[in-house]
Amino acid sequence: MSSGSESESALRRLVTLVDGTGLPAPDSLPRWLAPLPRSVENLGLSLAWAVVGVNLVGTAFGFWYYRFQFAAEPVAIWPLVPDSPVATLFIALSLALWKLGRSNDIVNALAFFGCWKLGFWTPFVLVAFADGFLATTPVPMYAFLLGSHLMMVVEAFLIHRYSDFPVGAVAVAVAWYGLNDLVDYFVPVLGTPHHTLLPGQRIVDGAITHLSPTHELAAAFAVVLTLTATFLTLATRVKKLESGAGRRE
């Protein structure tokens, strides 16, 4: 095969990644519900298996990152501790199930909530409490945490292409992330509140300290993100139904 033919073949493969071939047709959603350029949506969905792999690696890294907090938390509360790794696991499962033809709307809703919420909450605390984080976190790791979590927000806006966010599925996601907010900031089930460790916190005799107003600011933004995720998923549902694109319950 000539180099020209090889180049043309490679170009066609690249074009296929972004032109939507073989992907769910996009719905007529307003830009505030589907903010990504169509080509970016298509690229993310075309490379879904690669995205799944990256998120599984991120999940493993996240559990490693939480190793010190795990050591200080009761084992019974561990499922509610590693918020970001669980969110990347949800989006990996969401995309994998869709690719396998077994899309699950509950997993899809959990993935949207997780990517939206942790994708914004982590950058918020990293920037709001930058001095504290940079005092103990190398700049490359700080930049990695900031950028990788913002990419989670991008991933969240792939899901509307293959999920209608049924009300029941959204209710499950609200219950899960509402429970997270309660035990992370307001009603700790075992020991102290269980949110991700923030600057100034210490582990003393197995108990984690919590500082004000750091705790309150982190809590307020977490609740705002849970509420906005609820609004965005239900608004997507309504807009799809209005356009006739939504599936019947």
LINPETA-V167089 format. One record per residue. RES is the residue in three letters. PHI is phi in radians with two decimals (none if undefined). OMEGA is omega as a letter, one per 30 degrees, with the letter a starting at -180 (NA if undefined). Layout:
{{RES | PHI | OMEGA} {RES | PHI | OMEGA}}
This chain:
{{MET | none | a} {SER | -1.25 | l} {SER | -1.10 | l} {GLY | -1.14 | l} {SER | -1.15 | l} {GLU | -1.10 | l} {SER | -1.13 | l} {GLU | -1.14 | l} {SER | -1.13 | l} {ALA | -1.11 | l} {LEU | -1.13 | l} {ARG | -1.10 | l} {ARG | -1.12 | l} {LEU | -1.14 | l} {VAL | -1.10 | l} {THR | -1.07 | a} {LEU | -1.15 | a} {VAL | -2.05 | a} {ASP | -1.62 | l} {GLY | 1.55 | a} {THR | -1.05 | l} {GLY | 1.36 | a} {LEU | -1.84 | l} {PRO | -1.00 | l} {ALA | -1.14 | l} {PRO | -1.20 | l} {ASP | -1.53 | l} {SER | -1.50 | a} {LEU | -1.88 | l} {PRO | -1.13 | a} {ARG | -1.03 | a} {TRP | -1.27 | l} {LEU | -1.79 | l} {ALA | -2.38 | a} {PRO | -1.34 | a} {LEU | -1.34 | l} {PRO | -0.99 | a} {ARG | -1.00 | a} {SER | -1.12 | l} {VAL | -1.24 | l} {GLU | -0.98 | a} {ASN | -1.09 | l} {LEU | -1.11 | a} {GLY | -1.07 | l} {LEU | -1.27 | l} {SER | -1.13 | a} {LEU | -1.76 | a} {ALA | -0.97 | a} {TRP | -1.14 | l} {ALA | -1.15 | l} {VAL | -1.12 | l} {VAL | -1.03 | a} {GLY | -1.06 | l} {VAL | -1.08 | a} {ASN | -1.21 | l} {LEU | -1.18 | l} {VAL | -1.11 | l} {GLY | -1.10 | l} {THR | -1.11 | l} {ALA | -1.08 | l} {PHE | -1.08 | a} {GLY | -1.10 | l} {PHE | -1.12 | l} {TRP | -1.11 | a} {TYR | -1.06 | a} {TYR | -1.51 | a} {ARG | -1.02 | a} {PHE | -1.24 | l} {GLN | -1.21 | l} {PHE | -0.97 | a} {ALA | -1.12 | a} {ALA | -1.72 | a} {GLU | -1.81 | l} {PRO | -1.07 | a} {VAL | -1.00 | a} {ALA | -1.07 | a} {ILE | -1.73 | a} {TRP | -0.93 | a} {PRO | -1.05 | a} {LEU | -1.75 | a} {VAL | -1.54 | a} {PRO | -1.47 | a} {ASP | -1.06 | a} {SER | -1.15 | l} {PRO | -1.06 | l} {VAL | -1.18 | l} {ALA | -1.12 | l} {THR | -1.20 | l} {LEU | -1.16 | l} {PHE | -1.07 | a} {ILE | -1.23 | l} {ALA | -1.10 | l} {LEU | -1.14 | a} {SER | -1.04 | a} {LEU | -1.19 | a} {ALA | -1.13 | l} {LEU | -1.12 | l} {TRP | -1.08 | a} {LYS | -1.11 | a} {LEU | -1.50 | a} {GLY | 1.31 | a} {ARG | -2.22 | a} {SER | -0.91 | a} {ASN | -2.11 | a} {ASP | -1.19 | l} {ILE | -1.17 | l} {VAL | -1.08 | l} {ASN | -1.08 | l} {ALA | -1.15 | l} {LEU | -1.06 | l} {ALA | -1.15 | l} {PHE | -1.11 | l} {PHE | -0.99 | a} {GLY | -1.12 | a} {CYS | -1.20 | l} {TRP | -1.13 | a} {LYS | -1.21 | a} {LEU | -1.32 | l} {GLY | -1.16 | l} {PHE | -1.79 | a} {TRP | -1.10 | a} {THR | -1.12 | l} {PRO | -1.04 | l} {PHE | -1.04 | a} {VAL | -1.23 | l} {LEU | -1.09 | a} {VAL | -1.41 | a} {ALA | -1.11 | a} {PHE | -2.09 | a} {ALA | -1.03 | a} {ASP | -1.03 | a} {GLY | -1.16 | l} {PHE | -1.15 | a} {LEU | -1.21 | l} {ALA | -1.23 | a} {THR | -2.19 | a} {THR | -2.07 | l} {PRO | -1.03 | a} {VAL | -0.99 | l} {PRO | -1.06 | l} {MET | -1.17 | l} {TYR | -1.03 | a} {ALA | -1.14 | l} {PHE | -1.09 | l} {LEU | -1.07 | a} {LEU | -1.11 | a} {GLY | -1.20 | a} {SER | -1.17 | l} {HIS | -1.27 | l} {LEU | -1.13 | l} {MET | -1.15 | l} {MET | -1.10 | l} {VAL | -1.10 | l} {VAL | -1.03 | a} {GLU | -1.06 | a} {ALA | -0.98 | a} {PHE | -1.58 | l} {LEU | -1.56 | a} {ILE | -1.19 | a} {HIS | -1.10 | a} {ARG | -1.25 | a} {TYR | -2.27 | l} {SER | -2.44 | l} {ASP | -1.71 | a} {PHE | 0.91 | l} {PRO | -0.99 | a} {VAL | -1.01 | a} {GLY | -1.06 | l} {ALA | -1.17 | l} {VAL | -1.09 | l} {ALA | -1.06 | l} {VAL | -1.12 | l} {ALA | -1.13 | l} {VAL | -1.08 | a} {ALA | -1.11 | a} {TRP | -1.16 | a} {TYR | -1.35 | l} {GLY | -1.16 | l} {LEU | -1.07 | l} {ASN | -1.00 | l} {ASP | -1.07 | a} {LEU | -1.06 | a} {VAL | -1.36 | l} {ASP | -1.29 | a} {TYR | -2.28 | a} {PHE | -2.07 | a} {VAL | -2.29 | a} {PRO | -1.06 | a} {VAL | -1.35 | l} {LEU | -2.33 | l} {GLY | 1.28 | a} {THR | -1.64 | l} {PRO | -0.93 | a} {HIS | -1.98 | a} {HIS | -1.18 | l} {THR | -0.95 | a} {LEU | -1.03 | a} {LEU | -2.08 | a} {PRO | -0.93 | l} {GLY | 1.64 | l} {GLN | -1.33 | l} {ARG | -2.33 | l} {ILE | -1.82 | a} {VAL | -2.09 | a} {ASP | 0.91 | l} {GLY | 1.42 | l} {ALA | -1.92 | a} {ILE | -1.71 | l} {THR | -1.44 | a} {HIS | -2.35 | a} {LEU | -1.82 | l} {SER | -1.88 | g} {PRO | -1.65 | a} {THR | -0.93 | a} {HIS | -1.04 | a} {GLU | -1.16 | l} {LEU | -1.14 | l} {ALA | -1.10 | l} {ALA | -1.13 | a} {ALA | -1.07 | a} {PHE | -1.23 | l} {ALA | -1.07 | l} {VAL | -1.15 | l} {VAL | -1.01 | a} {LEU | -1.21 | l} {THR | -1.12 | l} {LEU | -1.15 | a} {THR | -1.22 | l} {ALA | -1.09 | l} {THR | -1.07 | l} {PHE | -1.08 | a} {LEU | -1.15 | l} {THR | -1.18 | l} {LEU | -1.22 | l} {ALA | -1.13 | l} {THR | -1.07 | l} {ARG | -1.02 | a} {VAL | -1.11 | a} {LYS | -1.12 | l} {LYS | -1.17 | l} {LEU | -1.13 | l} {GLU | -1.10 | a} {SER | -1.53 | l} {GLY | 1.43 | a} {ALA | -1.62 | a} {GLY | -1.28 | l} {ARG | -1.33 | l} {ARG | -1.30 | l} {GLU | -1.08 | NA}}
